[in-house]
Amino acid sequence: MQGREKSIIKRILINEERRQRETICLIASENFISKDVKDALSSVFINKYAEGVSHRRHYPGCQFADELEDTGERLARKVFGVEGANLQPYSGSIANLIAFRALLKKGDRILAMHPFDGGHSTHATPQHISGEIYRTYYYRVNKDGLLDYEDIRKIAKKIHPTLIITGSSYYPREIDYKAFGDIVREIGALLLADIAHPAGLIAAGLHNSPAKYADVITSTTHKTLRGPRGGIIMFKNRFREAINKALYPGVQGGPLLNLVAAKAIALSEATTPEFVKYQKKVVENTTLLCNLLIEYGFELYTNGSSNHLIVIDLKRVGIDSSKIERELEKIGITSNALPVPGRDGKTNDGLRIGTAAITTLNY
């Protein structure tokens, strides 16, 4: 039975590899890792248990784990210009939860982007556990689908949140982090920047960075950063101890050191001229795709994009975008049906596509 089950799993792995090879991936949150990142994921670090943080472990034999995490933090500081970083978070969602636990008390107020406008479900929405712990208020996009920073400022002054969150899962424009920084300074709040989607563009210097303005920055390490699927949390040094305690034992157990190694490799790749060239090509491909879609008569949310993702507005067409997603998959193209931001969030009338993955494959 063991041999039979193992052969079934091997067949599944082969089939998934074939599916990825034969599919045009337009899912904005996906990408393809390098061989070096993949090798790190299958390294012997998978065998090592290392509860705690670097140089403060609960197990012996962690000297190379410490060296690995120190190197990873140094690379994160170099890539993003931050004061401190921890590569242990299992995912971006977990990184957000760690940030909340470190910065907030139960019942504190959070101001975040409305989930109907692209705010992520882990930003203290009612569906997420953080929404049960903290009181959440929202800011919306304007009639053009853009962030209205003056309106956000007015809302913040009215509700006086402890924490403001900036970041979105489908906002196709660059976020002005300085504007958010000005708001939190004016009202005395903290700022969390979730850069899961534009992280690679920020690392390459193509988008402005929140490092100067945000108290804490969270991100996934895949998407535009082109690393393994995981999370990272970065911070001002004054929050280091609070972040570390919130991470372990607050939210997680021992780190997945093979994943930490893969993240560190990805960060090292982000320091190269080739990475900057890749990010520029991502934006070029997005612009080209926007122009072609407009030429063929499609309406685009915010009339285009400044990053790696595009939201096609299909309301005028009158077809549920879930059906289009299914039909595209039949011909080998993967995409993502969702509600167009700024509406009621109940109807799938938009299709999100991205260029990060296809650019990695030299499209």
URGICOR-V478042 format. One line per field, one symbol per residue. ss: DSSP state (~ for helix, > for strand, _ for the rest). phi: phi as a letter, one per 20 degrees, with the letter a starting at -180 (. if undefined). psi: psi as a letter, one per 40 degrees, with the letter a starting at -180 (. if undefined). Layout:
ss = ???
phi = ???
psi = ???
//
This chain:
ss = _~~~~~~~~~~~~~~~~~~~~~_>>_________~~~~~~~__~~~~____>>__>>_____~~~~~~~~~~~~~~~~~~___>>>_____~~~~~~~~~~~~_____>>>>>_~~~___________~~~~~_>>>>>_>_____>_~~~~~~~~~~~___>>>>__________~~~~~~~~~~~__>>>>>____~~~~~____________>>>>>__~~~_____>>>>>_~~~~~~~~~~~~~~~_____~~~~~~~~~~~~~___~~~~~~~~~~~~~~~~~~~~~~~___>>~~~_____>>>>>_______~~~~~~~~~~__>>_>>>___________>>>>>_~~~~~___
phi = .fffffffffffffffffgffedeedffedbceffffffffdffffeedbgodgmcddcfmdfefffffffffffffffdmeebbcefgfbfffgfffffffdcdgnfecdcffffdofffeemfgfegffeededccddeefendfdffffffffffelffcdddqbebdecfeeffffffffffdmdecddedgeegffffenedfdegfdefccdaeddlffmdffacbccafgfdgfffffffcefcdeffeffffffffffffffeefffffffffgfffffffgfffffeneedfmmqbdcdccdeedgffmdfffffgfffffdncdbbfaffgndemddfdccecbdffffgemf
psi = dddddddddddddddddddddeihhehdeiahiidddddddeieedehhfiaihegieiifedddddddddddddddddefidiihedhdidddddddddddeiiheihhhihhdeeeiideffideiddeedihhiiiiiadeeihgddddddddddegidhhhhiiefheihhgddddddddddefiihhhhfddedddddeediiiedddidihiiiebbdefaihaiihiiideeddddddddheddibiigdddddddddddddeeidddddddddddddddddddddddeeihhhefaiebeihhhhedddfhhedddddddddefhhahhiihieaeeehgeihhiiedddddef.
//
